[in-house]
């Protein structure tokens, strides 16, 4: 059973990485998308940061972990094989495991593609409808406000962004919960702060560093879709709930999470991130009006997003902090 101190440390860490980046968003100016050309350009920099963070997360963080885990499973299975079949079985297991990861990435990409198509069909069918009924001015204003809010939340870019952010927060919570669940608790030093300085603390730090560009990029994407600053921050706080749910799963269902979290959810989410970055956000960046100076700073923002994820990956690799992934290594050493 997981130690109560580890549970407290896990939820405190999840609260830190979920809430602090969102609180920082209140420092940004309160302007709506399309209010001016300058605001569109500014938001495109945030969206470029989001694309860099998403692609960096996929290619520098998630897929390397998934492929390393597949190779680890393959190495573990090969020790149980007969000696005369060792090399053939080793190659077969390796190609199979890597192929499964690739299929899950494609499945995630295809799921987001289908969702995008469905939402666009709904937009085409219901987005342009009008009524000839007579209403009072107050009723018209309320109806327009309701329709505007519904239209914002039912747009494909918003729904896919919120879904991707929720999945991402859920897997972050899995990593933190599973890491703290696997932490050794010593009776003479069983404090929350001692645990935060442990491997679970390193997991929290690495998740925080790759959470910052994600949250900033998601915030810019929502503003560009027409959200006000407060609406965008509120939506970000709602998706943060998924991180706490993931932490609870990681703490109490370590054996289930060992297979479901790393082998299924992470590559599936990576496919969703690929679609979100390349098919939803990137076309909006390229459609932003601007000259060579604007394009240069868009590229700089993209590079900053990638750099954040590169640094987070090195921090995680150096500290062996990815709770889901390193359960496999711990099992092999026993």
Protein Blocks (a to p, Z undefined) as FASTA:
>chain_A
ZZfklmmmmmmmmmmmmmmmmmmmmmpccddehkbmklmmmmmmmmmmmmmmmmmmmmmm
mmmmmmmmmmmmmmmmmmmpcfklmmmmmmmmmmmmmmmmmmmmmmmmmmmmmmmmmmmm
mmmmmmmgccfbdcdfklmmmmmmmmmmmmmmmpmklmmmmmmmmmmmmmmmmmmmmmmm
mpccdfklmcfklmmmmmmlmmmmmmmmmmmmmmmmmmmmmmmnopafklmmmmmmmmmm
mmmmmmmmmmmmmmmmmmmmmmmmmmmmmmmmmmmmmmmmmmmmmmpgcdfklmmmmmmm
mmmmmmmmmmmmmmmmmnopafklmmmmmmmmZZ
